[in-house]
Amino acid sequence: MPDPDQGVGADPADAASWGAIQFWVNGQNLCAHVDQGEILQGAHWYLLPLLEWFAENWNPLLHEEKLPNRNIAETAAEALELTRNAPPLAGETETVSWEEERYEWRARHAIRTARSGGLLPNIIIRRLRDLIEVSWNDEPLAGTPDGFRYSCANGAALLHPEQVAKPLYEVLVASTEYLLKDAPDGERLNRLRSALDILQAPAEEDTRVEWLAGLRETMPLTGRLHGVIPEHEMHTRWSQIVASLKSMGDTDGANEALATESSPLVVTGSCHVALMFSSMSPTVTENDVRTIGAALIGQYSPEPVAVELAGLSRSVPLDLSVRPWEHGYDLAEAVHAELDLDLSRGWVDIAALIDRLGITVLNQRLDDLKIRACSIVGAHHRPTVIQNAASSFYDSANARRFSLAHELCHLLFDQSTAQKLAIASGPWAPRGLEQRANAFAAMFLMPPDLIERAIADAPDPIHDIAGASAIANKLHVSRRSLIEHLYNLTLMSESERDELLQVAQEQ
């Protein structure tokens, strides 16, 4: 489209790229907006900076999952809003680190950062396991004129990587070729075309897997400011992990753990190692690398694995239109109905079920105390739960039972489309998956039939701490998980729940 300002004050290459753009996600045009009472379907501005931004940030945009600073929300758009400010008690160094980390991550994932003065919608693209998450909100933009607003307020979608990579790349190439017709010697345009060609190079896959594992980014800013880790070390961690795995002596096991599915533009199916480390802290220790790596290789089977679990499992991606805890409850009730478990003892024997389904349970000590357990499964990996013996939850038999039920949900429903699963249940695992697995564990260990039976046999009312304790003991669960579950089942009010939780904590 012709530049309405006729190139005044603009770089000639930019002026030639004036146009309109629309981003469509699941039938919604995220660029539809109202301006001075007029409904417009596209965002109008110089588009070359946006094309350059996509080419420059392609690999992290479609492969980096870890959010900056904290895994604090289910979607990236929401997380960026919640982490705008550092914690109130953070010192000057920590505040600078926090703000820089958020700024750099946003610059790789938020389309608005490529606006160069235009008014683009706030759309965030990132990886989420083996899907691409596109999320958006109506965050105000400084300098927006009165009467201007985008029509789509808040939302998110999960898409297959090819559904995102292919149309994006086609538009980038077509737009660049179109602009080159009028400026074949344009320096920026030729650089852009070269960058787009490189994106299809086979060598790009290694870099993409590094981003998937969450180990490709530069060192966390706190470390940079304090000089804790040399800058180059953060760029070599992935190669060190690969070398560590291959040094364990089982070449076939290491190759299987590192195998990916890819197209020329994007990794469509992550390897077990990348899936596991993307759910672990960015500062994962060398000891934990070796512990987890040894488990991945040790559970490798040259022959396809056949266990009863395989007949029950199916990939069930998160449904962003359903609250995770409701989804987890539904899945637990479905599994109960399918297994037809014997509940005559008054509690669910999760350890016996895990054994019956052919799931191996390993007890290992990890340096990361916030990880409760890890799960592994695949066509050539025996289904395995690694319980972290260093976690504070490991000391409680009830907590270990809850963790087993939690991991059972991951093993049953969170496999990728390539039938792979590797996840560390902790602060950096996808929040939606963790919330769903927690709900699954609660409903699986405390189905309504057992709840009703336990309430009928309890010596005290459920709204009394003595009654709640008696029911928890009968079901072999913690008081806290029982109280939260009773509230979700509408068997107690919010105030009753809060009061019982407070009393339980003080005792």
KEKOL-472358 format. One record per residue (C-alpha): x, y, z. Coordinates in steps of 0.2 Angstrom, whole numbers, padded with zeros to 4 digits, always signed. Each point is the difference from the previous one (the first is absolute). Layout:
// residues N
XYZ/...
END
This chain:
// residues 507
+0000+0000+0000/+0006+0018-0003/+0008+0008+0015/-0012+0014+0005/+0014+0011+0006/+0009-0003-0017/+0016-0006+0009/+0003+0016+0010/+0011-0004+0015/+0001-0018-0004/+0014-0011-0007/-0004-0003-0019/+0000-0019+0003/-0013+0002+0014/-0010+0012-0010/-0002-0012-0014/-0007-0013+0012/-0015+0010+0006/-0014-0012+0001/-0014-0009+0010/+0002-0016+0009/-0012-0012+0009/+0004-0015+0012/-0014-0013+0000/+0000-0013+0014/-0014-0013+0001/-0012+0011-0011/+0004+0016+0010/+0008+0015-0009/+0011+0007+0014/+0003+0016-0010/-0018+0005-0001/-0002+0017+0009/-0010+0016+0002/+0008+0016-0005/-0010+0016+0002/-0016-0009-0001/+0006-0010-0016/+0002-0019+0000/+0016-0005-0009/+0005-0018-0003/+0019+0003-0001/+0014+0008+0009/+0008+0014-0011/+0018+0004+0001/+0018-0003-0007/+0001-0019-0001/+0018-0002-0004/+0006+0001+0019/-0013-0013+0004/+0006-0012-0014/+0018+0002+0006/-0005-0003+0018/-0008-0017-0005/+0015-0005-0009/+0012+0005+0014/-0010-0008+0014/-0007-0015-0009/+0009-0014+0010/-0004+0007+0018/-0017+0005-0006/-0006-0018-0005/+0011-0010+0012/+0003+0010+0017/-0012-0005+0013/+0007+0006+0017/-0008+0017+0005/+0011+0014+0007/+0004+0000+0019/-0015-0011+0006/-0012-0013-0007/-0014+0011+0007/-0015-0002-0012/-0008-0012-0012/+0003+0011-0016/+0015+0010-0004/-0011+0016-0003/-0006-0001+0018/+0017-0005+0007/+0008+0016-0008/-0013+0011+0008/+0002-0008+0017/+0019+0001+0000/+0001+0018-0006/+0007+0006+0017/+0013-0009+0010/-0005-0006+0018/-0002+0014+0012/+0014-0005+0011/+0013-0003-0014/+0016+0009+0001/+0007+0012-0013/+0010-0014-0009/-0014-0012+0001/-0013+0013-0007/+0012+0004-0015/+0002-0019-0003/-0019-0003+0000/-0004+0015-0011/+0014-0005-0013/-0005-0018+0000/-0018+0005-0004/+0005+0012-0013/+0011-0012-0009/-0013-0014+0000/-0014+0012-0006/+0011+0006-0014/+0001-0018-0007/-0018-0004+0002/-0012+0015+0000/-0004+0006-0018/-0003+0018+0007/+0019+0002+0003/+0002+0001-0019/-0013+0014-0002/+0013+0014-0003/-0013+0013+0005/-0015-0009-0007/-0015-0006+0009/+0001-0019+0000/-0011-0012+0011/+0009-0008+0015/+0002-0018-0007/+0013-0011+0009/+0006-0016-0009/+0010-0014+0009/+0002-0019+0001/-0010-0010+0013/+0007-0018+0000/-0004-0006-0018/-0013+0014-0004/+0002+0018-0004/-0010+0012+0012/-0006+0016-0007/-0007+0011+0013/-0006+0018+0000/-0008+0014+0011/-0005+0018-0001/+0014+0007+0009/+0000+0019-0003/+0014+0007-0011/+0008+0017+0004/-0005+0013-0013/-0016-0009-0006/-0012+0014-0006/-0017+0002+0008/-0013-0011-0008/+0012-0014-0006/-0002-0017+0007/+0002-0018-0006/-0015-0011+0000/+0007-0016+0007/+0003+0003+0018/+0008-0016+0008/+0003-0017-0006/+0011-0015-0005/+0002-0014-0011/+0011-0016-0002/+0005-0005-0017/+0011-0013-0009/+0017+0008-0004/-0003-0002-0019/-0016+0009+0001/+0010+0015+0006/+0016-0002-0009/-0006-0003-0017/-0012+0015-0003/+0012+0012+0009/+0015-0006-0011/-0011+0001-0016/-0005+0018+0004/+0018+0005+0004/+0007-0007-0016/-0014+0007-0011/+0001+0017+0008/+0019+0001-0002/-0001-0005-0018/-0013+0013-0003/+0010+0014+0007/+0016-0006-0009/-0009+0002-0017/+0001+0019+0003/+0017+0000+0009/+0010-0015-0006/+0016+0008+0007/-0008+0005+0017/+0013-0004+0014/-0013-0004+0013/-0011-0010-0011/+0014-0011-0006/+0006-0003+0017/-0018-0005+0005/-0001-0012-0015/+0017-0008+0005/-0007-0002+0018/-0015-0008-0006/+0010-0012-0011/+0010-0005+0016/-0015-0005+0010/-0002-0015-0011/+0018-0006+0002/+0002-0017+0009/+0012+0008+0012/-0014+0010+0008/-0007-0015+0008/+0014-0001+0014/-0003+0018+0004/-0019-0003+0001/+0002-0015+0012/+0011+0011+0011/-0015+0012+0001/-0012-0014+0003/+0011-0006+0015/+0000+0017+0008/+0019+0000+0000/+0003+0011-0016/-0004+0017+0008/+0014+0011+0007/+0004-0001+0018/-0013+0006+0012/+0003+0018+0004/+0003-0002+0018/+0015-0011-0004/+0006+0012-0013/+0000+0015+0012/+0008-0010+0013/+0012-0008-0012/-0004-0018+0007/+0001-0009-0016/+0010+0005-0016/-0011+0005-0014/+0006-0013-0012/-0004-0014+0012/-0019+0003-0002/+0002-0002-0019/+0009-0017+0002/-0011-0008+0013/-0010-0010-0013/+0015-0007-0008/+0007-0005+0017/-0017-0009+0004/+0001-0009-0017/+0018-0005+0004/-0005-0006+0017/-0014-0011-0006/+0011-0008-0014/+0014-0003+0013/-0011-0012+0010/+0004-0014-0012/-0017-0004-0008/+0001+0007-0017/-0017-0006-0005/-0008+0006+0016/+0008+0017-0002/-0006+0002-0018/-0018-0005+0004/+0000+0013+0014/+0006+0013-0012/-0010-0004-0015/-0012+0013-0007/-0013+0002-0013/+0003+0016-0011/-0005+0009-0016/+0012+0012-0009/-0008+0014+0010/-0004-0006+0017/+0003-0015+0012/-0017-0008+0001/+0004-0013+0013/+0012+0003+0014/+0012-0013+0006/-0001-0007+0017/+0014+0010+0007/-0006+0017-0006/-0018-0004+0007/+0008-0004+0017/+0011+0014+0001/-0013+0013-0006/-0010-0004+0016/+0015+0001+0011/+0008+0016+0008/+0011+0010-0012/+0014-0002+0012/+0000-0019+0000/+0015-0008+0008/+0013-0012-0008/-0005-0013+0013/-0018+0001-0005/+0004-0001-0018/+0010-0016+0003/-0014-0007+0011/-0014+0003-0012/+0011-0005-0015/+0004-0016+0008/-0019-0004+0003/-0004+0005-0018/+0013-0012-0007/-0003-0013+0013/-0018-0002-0004/+0003-0001-0018/-0006-0016-0008/+0007-0006-0018/-0017-0008-0003/-0017+0009+0001/-0007+0000+0017/-0016-0009+0003/-0009+0003+0017/-0017+0002+0006/+0002+0019+0002/+0001+0001-0019/-0018-0006-0002/-0006+0014+0011/+0011+0014-0005/-0005+0013-0013/+0006+0018-0004/-0012+0013+0007/+0007+0017-0003/-0006+0014+0011/-0016+0008-0004/+0002+0019+0004/-0019+0002+0000/-0001-0012+0015/+0007+0003+0017/+0014-0012+0003/-0007-0007+0017/-0017-0004-0008/+0009-0009-0014/+0011-0010+0012/-0016-0005+0010/-0008-0006-0016/+0015-0010-0005/+0002-0008+0017/-0019-0006+0000/+0002-0007-0017/+0016-0010+0005/-0010-0007+0015/-0014-0005-0011/+0012-0009-0012/+0010-0009+0013/-0015-0005+0011/+0012+0001+0015/-0004-0010+0016/-0004+0014+0013/-0006-0012+0014/+0015+0004+0011/-0006+0018+0001/+0015+0008-0009/+0009-0001-0017/+0016-0011+0000/+0009+0011-0012/+0017-0009+0002/-0009-0017-0005/-0008+0008-0015/+0017+0008-0005/+0008-0018+0001/-0015-0008-0010/+0002+0013-0014/+0018-0005-0002/+0007+0017+0006/+0017+0000+0008/+0003+0011+0015/+0018+0006+0003/+0005+0010+0016/+0014+0012-0004/+0007+0016+0009/+0000+0016-0011/+0008+0016+0005/-0016+0009-0005/-0010-0002+0016/-0015+0008-0009/-0002-0015-0012/-0012-0013+0008/+0001-0013-0014/+0004-0003-0018/-0009-0011-0013/+0007-0008-0015/-0009-0011-0014/+0002-0003-0018/+0000-0013-0014/+0017-0006+0006/+0000+0006+0018/-0008-0010+0014/-0013+0011+0009/+0009+0007+0015/-0003+0011+0015/+0016+0007+0009/-0004+0006+0017/+0011+0013+0007/+0006-0007+0017/+0007+0018+0004/-0017+0008-0001/-0009+0004+0016/-0015-0009-0006/+0009-0016-0001/+0000-0002+0019/-0019-0002+0000/-0008-0016-0006/-0016+0010-0004/+0010+0012-0010/+0009-0014-0010/-0017-0008-0004/-0006+0017-0006/+0016+0002-0011/-0003-0017-0008/-0018+0004-0004/+0006+0017-0007/+0013-0009-0011/-0012-0013-0006/-0010+0014-0007/+0015+0006-0010/+0004-0017-0006/-0018-0003-0006/-0004+0016-0008/+0015+0012-0003/+0009-0010-0013/+0005+0010-0015/-0007-0004-0017/+0016-0011-0002/-0005-0010+0015/+0014+0007+0010/-0001+0007+0018/+0014+0007+0011/-0005+0013+0013/+0006+0005+0017/-0014+0005+0012/+0005+0016+0008/+0000+0019-0002/+0005+0000-0019/-0012-0013-0006/-0014+0007-0010/-0013+0007+0012/-0015-0006-0009/+0007-0018+0000/+0005+0001+0018/-0017+0006+0006/-0009-0013-0010/+0011-0014+0007/-0002+0006+0017/-0019+0000-0002/+0001-0017-0008/+0010-0006+0015/-0013+0007+0012/-0015-0008-0009/+0009-0016-0003/+0004-0003+0018/-0016+0008+0007/-0014-0006-0012/-0018+0006+0006/-0005-0018+0005/+0015-0001+0012/-0003+0018+0006/-0018-0004+0004/+0004-0016+0009/+0014+0008+0010/-0012+0015+0005/-0013-0012+0006/+0012-0010+0011/+0009+0016+0007/-0002+0003+0019/-0001+0019-0003/-0007+0012-0013/+0011+0003-0015/+0000+0019+0004/+0009-0004+0016/+0019-0003+0000/-0002-0017+0009/-0013-0006-0013/+0011+0006-0014/+0015-0009+0007/-0009-0016+0003/-0006+0000-0018/+0018+0004-0007/+0007-0014+0010/-0013-0012-0006/+0003+0005-0018/+0019+0000+0002/+0002+0018-0006/+0006+0016+0008/-0012+0011+0009/+0004+0015-0011/-0004-0010-0016/-0016-0007+0008/-0006+0018+0005/+0003+0007-0017/-0008-0015-0008/-0016+0002+0011/-0001+0018-0005/+0001-0003-0018/-0014-0013+0002/-0010+0014+0008/-0001-0010+0016/+0006+0015+0010/+0000+0019-0002/+0016+0010-0004/+0000+0007+0018/-0001-0017+0007/+0014-0006-0011/+0011+0015+0005/-0003-0003+0018/+0004-0018+0000/+0016+0003-0010/+0005+0013+0012/-0003-0012+0015/+0009-0015-0009/+0015+0011-0003/+0001+0005+0018/-0001-0017+0007/
END
